[in-house]
């Protein structure tokens, strides 16, 4: 394992490496309580589901909305909480809102929740990792995942744990036993791969420094690409962007160079088309990191680095594990630049705004 002299980032790294254990604890907790089955019976049916958050929680909302549609067949979308504050007419009605906040204190999320519950008289579901927080007072229903709370500023295990529990709710709603079983098997399978993922990313960062970081993903993996991009921005203050994989051809590929690390998150559903993008970017001179469940000879030939997950769970149950390489890349890049990932520049753990009223 790569070693660094400073204790900088010790909380962040510990929280990343704890993720499989925390996933199991959170899933065991909601299974034992039966709250997801209870919620499924209470929450609205035959309406569009709207997942709401800010920052990482908005990217989580993107993953959750895609998962919801795939697992239930119901319409779903992700909306930043600020959009509900500033453009409430864009909210689809009727809907079933789900508000996401690690802390339960985020100002825009609280304002959106208050608008939905008190102004529009819509019952919302909140998911958080904090206990005794304002969001619990505003929301009609609330899932609290206290084992996933964090000391560090950036979201890591809270992001993946809340995602898994929302996917577990979707599996219940969609009567998807395969997804249910896959989500429960994921912590053990990911734990067995975590050290290898850790070694690969630490070695990558040690070997080379990049001017830009690009993340590409499609479908439910686009939210993963967004969140991975944000981890690099937050923890290392590096230039980073994310795109739908096939959209990267339409203009953004102009920035490709050997100093650009392009991380391609390869799905099974779109594998053949996404691999063509990977091959094209390699020919243009980019440095390629492929994240895939199974690495074919073509993927290995066209990549400089490969993270092969080799998970036996359904594709939709792999999203949380696919976030791990991006978290580790942001962490080690930050350390290499002599930054402290526990205390990112200009950031606080909770964004609380002064009221303009």
C-alpha positions in Angstrom: 0.0 0.0 0.0 1.3 3.5 -0.8 2.6 5.3 2.3 2.6 9.0 2.9 4.5 10.8 5.7 1.7 13.0 7.0 -1.5 12.0 8.8 -3.4 14.3 6.4 -6.6 12.7 5.2 -6.6 9.9 7.8 -10.4 10.3 8.4 -11.2 10.4 4.7 -9.2 7.3 3.9 -10.5 5.4 6.9 -14.1 6.2 5.8 -13.4 5.1 2.3 -11.9 1.8 3.4 -14.8 1.2 5.8 -17.5 1.4 3.1 -18.3 -2.3 2.6 -18.6 -2.8 6.3 -20.8 0.2 6.6 -23.0 -0.9 3.6 -23.7 -4.1 5.4 -24.5 -2.4 8.7 -27.0 0.0 7.0 -28.7 -2.8 5.0 -28.9 -5.0 8.0 -30.4 -2.1 10.0 -33.2 -1.4 7.5 -33.8 -5.1 7.0 -34.2 -5.6 10.8 -36.4 -2.6 11.2 -38.6 -3.4 8.2 -38.9 0.3 7.5 -38.4 0.0 3.8 -41.3 -2.4 3.4 -43.3 -0.1 5.6 -42.4 2.9 3.5 -43.2 1.1 0.3 -46.8 0.7 1.5 -47.1 4.4 2.5 -45.4 6.3 -0.3 -47.3 7.5 -3.4 -48.0 5.2 -6.3 -48.6 6.0 -10.0 -46.7 9.3 -9.8 -43.2 10.5 -10.9 -40.5 10.1 -8.2 -38.3 13.1 -7.8 -34.9 12.8 -6.0 -33.6 16.0 -4.6 -30.2 17.0 -3.3 -27.2 19.4 -3.5 -23.6 18.7 -4.5 -22.8 15.1 -3.9 -26.3 14.5 -2.8 -27.6 15.7 -6.2 -25.3 13.3 -8.0 -26.6 10.6 -5.6 -30.0 11.6 -6.7 -29.1 11.1 -10.3 -27.9 7.5 -9.5 -31.0 6.9 -7.4 -33.5 8.2 -10.1 -31.9 6.0 -12.8 -31.9 3.0 -10.4 -35.6 3.7 -9.6 -36.7 3.6 -13.2 -34.6 0.5 -14.0 -35.9 -1.4 -11.0 -39.5 -0.3 -10.8 -40.4 0.8 -14.3 -41.7 4.1 -12.8 -40.8 7.5 -14.0 -38.1 9.3 -11.9 -35.8 12.2 -12.2 -33.2 14.1 -10.2 -33.5 17.8 -9.4 -31.1 20.1 -7.5 -32.8 21.5 -4.4 -31.9 25.0 -5.7 -34.1 24.5 -8.7 -37.1 24.0 -6.5 -36.3 27.2 -4.7 -35.8 29.3 -7.8 -37.9 27.6 -10.5 -40.7 25.7 -8.6 -42.7 25.5 -11.8 -40.2 22.9 -13.1 -41.3 20.4 -10.4 -43.5 17.7 -12.0 -46.8 17.4 -10.2 -48.1 15.1 -8.8 -44.9 13.5 -7.6 -43.2 11.6 -4.8 -40.2 13.7 -3.5 -37.2 12.1 -1.9 -34.8 14.7 -0.3 -31.2 13.6 0.4 -28.9 15.3 2.9 -26.0 13.7 4.7 -26.2 16.2 7.6 -29.9 17.0 7.6 -29.0 20.7 7.8 -28.3 21.7 4.2 -30.1 25.0 3.7 -31.4 24.5 0.1 -32.7 21.0 1.0 -34.5 22.3 4.0 -36.1 25.1 2.0 -37.2 22.6 -0.7 -38.6 20.3 2.0 -40.5 23.1 3.6 -42.0 24.2 0.3 -43.1 20.7 -0.6 -44.5 19.8 2.8 -46.1 23.1 3.9 -46.8 25.0 0.7 -47.6 22.2 -1.7 -48.9 19.7 1.0 -46.9 16.9 -0.5 -45.6 14.2 1.8 -41.8 13.7 1.4 -39.3 11.0 2.2 -36.0 12.2 3.6 -32.8 10.2 3.9 -29.9 11.4 6.0 -27.0 10.2 8.2 -27.5 12.7 11.0 -29.7 12.2 14.1 -32.1 14.8 15.6 -31.7 17.1 12.5 -34.1 19.8 11.0 -34.9 17.6 8.0 -36.5 15.0 10.4 -38.8 17.6 11.7 -39.9 18.7 8.2 -40.2 15.4 6.4 -43.2 13.1 6.9 -41.0 10.1 6.5 -37.3 9.8 7.3 -34.6 7.1 7.0 -31.6 7.8 9.2 -28.4 5.9 8.5 -26.3 6.8 11.5 -23.6 4.2 10.8 -22.7 6.0 7.6 -22.0 9.4 9.1 -18.6 10.8 8.7 -16.0 13.0 10.4 -14.5 14.2 7.1 -15.8 17.1 4.9 -16.3 15.2 1.7 -19.0 12.6 1.3 -17.7 9.1 0.8 -19.4 6.3 2.7 -22.5 8.4 3.3 -23.0 8.7 -0.5 -22.7 5.0 -1.2 -24.7 3.9 1.8 -27.6 6.2 1.1 -27.5 5.1 -2.6 -27.7 1.4 -1.6 -30.6 1.9 0.8 -32.6 3.9 -1.9 -31.8 1.1 -4.4 -33.0 -1.4 -1.8 -36.3 0.5 -1.5 -36.6 0.4 -5.3 -36.0 -3.3 -5.4 -38.9 -3.8 -3.0 -41.1 -1.5 -5.0 -40.2 -3.3 -8.2 -40.4 -6.8 -6.7 -36.8 -7.3 -7.9 -35.5 -10.2 -5.8 -32.4 -10.4 -8.0 -31.5 -6.8 -7.2 -32.4 -7.3 -3.5 -30.0 -10.3 -3.3 -27.3 -8.5 -5.3 -27.4 -5.5 -2.9 -27.0 -7.8 0.1 -24.1 -9.7 -1.5 -22.3 -6.5 -2.6 -20.6 -5.6 0.7 -18.8 -9.0 0.9 -17.8 -9.0 -2.8 -16.6 -5.4 -2.7 -14.6 -6.0 0.4 -12.7 -8.8 -1.3 -11.7 -6.4 -4.1 -11.1 -3.2 -2.2 -7.4 -3.8 -1.5 -6.7 -4.4 -5.2 -8.6 -1.3 -6.2 -6.7 0.7 -3.5 -3.3 -0.5 -4.8 -4.2 0.2 -8.4 -5.3 3.8 -7.8 -2.4 4.6 -5.4 0.1 3.3 -7.9 -1.5 5.3 -10.7 -1.3 8.6 -8.8 2.3 7.9 -7.7 3.4 7.2 -11.3 2.0 10.3 -13.1 0.5 13.7 -12.6 -2.2 15.1 -14.9 -3.4 18.5 -16.0 -7.0 17.4 -16.3 -9.3 14.6 -15.2 -12.3 13.5 -17.2 -15.0 11.0 -16.1 -17.3 9.3 -18.7 -20.4 7.2 -17.9 -23.8 6.4 -19.3 -27.2 5.6 -17.8 -27.1 5.0 -14.0 -23.3 5.4 -14.2 -23.5 9.0 -15.3 -24.2 10.0 -11.7 -21.2 7.9 -10.7 -19.1 9.9 -13.2 -20.4 13.1 -11.8 -19.6 12.2 -8.2 -16.1 10.8 -9.1 -15.4 14.1 -10.9 -16.4 16.0 -7.8 -14.1 14.0 -5.5 -11.1 15.0 -7.6 -12.2 18.7 -7.5 -12.9 18.7 -3.8 -9.9 16.7 -2.5 -7.2 17.8 -4.9 -8.4 21.2 -6.4 -7.7 19.8 -9.9 -9.4 20.6 -13.1 -12.1 17.9 -13.6 -15.1 17.4 -15.8 -17.7 14.6 -16.4 -19.7 13.7 -19.5 -21.9 11.1 -20.9 -19.5 8.8 -22.6 -20.7 9.1 -26.1 -21.3 12.8 -25.8 -17.6 13.3 -25.2 -17.0 12.9 -28.9 -19.1 16.0 -29.6 -16.7 18.7 -28.9 -15.1 18.0 -25.5 -12.6 15.5 -26.9 -10.6 18.6 -28.1 -8.9 18.7 -24.7 -7.5 15.1 -25.0 -3.8 14.8 -24.5 -1.3 12.6 -22.6 -1.8 14.9 -19.6 -5.5 14.2 -19.6 -6.6 11.2 -17.5 -9.8 9.9 -19.0 -11.7 7.5 -16.7 -14.2 5.4 -18.7 -16.8 3.8 -16.5 -17.9 0.9 -18.7 -21.4 -0.6 -18.3 -22.5 -3.9 -19.5 -25.6 -2.5 -21.2 -23.6 0.0 -23.3 -20.3 -1.9 -23.3 -19.7 -2.2 -27.1 -20.5 1.5 -27.8 -18.5 2.8 -24.8 -15.4 0.7 -25.6 -15.4 2.4 -29.1 -15.1 5.8 -27.2 -12.3 4.4 -25.0 -10.4 3.2 -28.1 -10.9 6.6 -29.9 -9.6 8.6 -26.9 -6.6 6.4 -26.6 -5.8 6.9 -30.3 -6.1 10.7 -29.7 -3.3 10.4 -27.1 -5.3 10.4 -23.8 -4.2 8.5 -20.8 -7.0 6.0 -20.1 -8.3 4.5 -16.8 -11.0 1.9 -17.5 -13.4 0.8 -14.7 -15.2 -2.3 -15.7 -16.7 -5.4 -14.3 -14.9 -7.7 -16.7 -11.9 -6.4 -18.7 -11.8 -7.8 -22.3 -8.5 -7.9 -24.3 -9.7 -4.8 -26.2 -10.2 -2.9 -22.9 -6.8 -3.9 -21.6 -5.1 -3.1 -24.9 -6.7 0.4 -25.1 -6.2 1.3 -21.4 -3.2 2.5 -19.4 -4.8 1.4 -16.1 -7.7 -1.0 -15.4 -9.8 -1.5 -12.4 -11.6 -4.8 -12.9 -14.4 -5.2 -10.3 -15.3 -8.9 -11.1 -18.5 -8.6 -9.1 -21.2 -11.3 -9.5 -24.1 -9.1 -8.6 -26.5 -7.5 -11.2 -25.2 -4.4 -12.9 -27.5 -2.0 -11.1 -26.2 -3.3 -7.8 -22.6 -2.4 -8.7 -23.0 1.4 -8.7 -21.8 1.9 -5.1 -18.6 -0.2 -5.7 -18.0 1.8 -8.9 -17.7 5.0 -6.9 -14.7 3.7 -4.9 -11.9 4.3 -7.5 -13.0 7.9 -8.0 -12.9 8.5 -4.2 -9.5 7.0 -3.9 -8.2 8.9 -7.0 -9.3 12.2 -5.5 -7.8 11.3 -2.1 -4.3 10.3 -3.4 -4.2 13.2 -5.9 -4.9 15.6 -3.0 -2.1 14.1 -0.9 0.3 14.3 -3.9 -0.4 18.0 -4.1 0.3 18.4 -0.4 -3.3 19.0 0.4 -5.4 17.6 3.3 -8.4 15.7 2.0 -10.0 15.9 5.5 -10.1 19.7 5.2 -10.6 20.7 1.5 -9.9 24.3 0.6 -12.9 26.6 0.8 -15.3 23.9 1.8 -17.3 23.1 5.0 -19.0 19.9 6.0 -22.5 21.5 5.8 -23.6 24.4 3.5 -25.9 26.6 5.6 -26.9 29.9 4.0 -28.2 33.1 5.6 -31.8 33.6 5.0 -32.7 36.3 2.4 -36.1 36.8 3.9 
